Amino acid sequence: MMDGMMMDRSMMVMMCVMMCIGALIFILVIGATVYVVARLLMMKSRVVDRPLMMLKKRYVRGEINDEEYLRMRKVINDVK
């Protein structure tokens, strides 16, 4: 009778350990997916916003006037 109980407990412990390992793997996969997607979105937004940022810098420095700024900004926004 005692041997049967010990086997059942060890099986339960092993099942709990396997479930914990499975949960950790699941959490790692979800975390890695979120990380990769966030990095890709951040890189994409940097690439798309860079021309507009450069245009704003030129405007602030006084290299272009209001009319040129508005015209170029419209072109950049139409390309997006």
N, C-alpha and C positions, 0 to 999 in steps of 0.2 A: 504494500500500500504506500509506503514511503517513497519507493523508487518511482512510482507513477506520478506522485506529486512533484518530485524534484525535476522530472523530465518536463512536466507541464510548465513549471516555473522557468526553466531554462529556455524553453521554446518561446514563452511570453517575453522574456528578456531579449532574446534574439530578434523577435518580431518588432519590439519597441526600438531596438538599435537600428534595424533596417528601415523602419519608418522615419526615424530621425535623420538617417543618412539620406534617404529619399527627399525629405523635406529640405535639407540643406542644399542638395543638388538643385532642386526646384528653385529655391531662393537665389542661388548663384546664377542660374540660367536667366531668370527674370531680371536680376540686377544687371547682368552683362548686356542683356537686350536693351534695357532702358539706357544704360551708359552709351552704347553704340549709337542708338537713335538720337540721343541728346547731342552727342558730339557731331553727328552728321548734320543735324539741324543748325547747330551753332556755326559750323564751317560754311554751310550754305548761306546763312544770313550775313556772315562776314563778307563773303564774295559778292553778294548782291548789293550790299550797302556801301561797299568800298568806293565805287565811282561817285555816289552821292556825297559821301564824306569828303572826298577830294575836291569836289565842286564847292562844297560849303567852305572849305579852307581857303580856296582861291577867292571866294566872295568876301570872306572876312578880312583877308589880307589886302583887299582892294584891287586885285588883279583883274577882276571883271565887274561890270556894272549891274544894276538891277535887271535891266532888260536881257542881258546875256545870261545872267544866272537863271532867270525864269524860263528862258528858251531852252537852255541846256538841261535844266531839271525836268522839264516836260519830256524831252527826248529820252532821258534816263528812265523816267517812270514808264514811258511807252514801251521801252525795251523789256522791262521786267515783265 
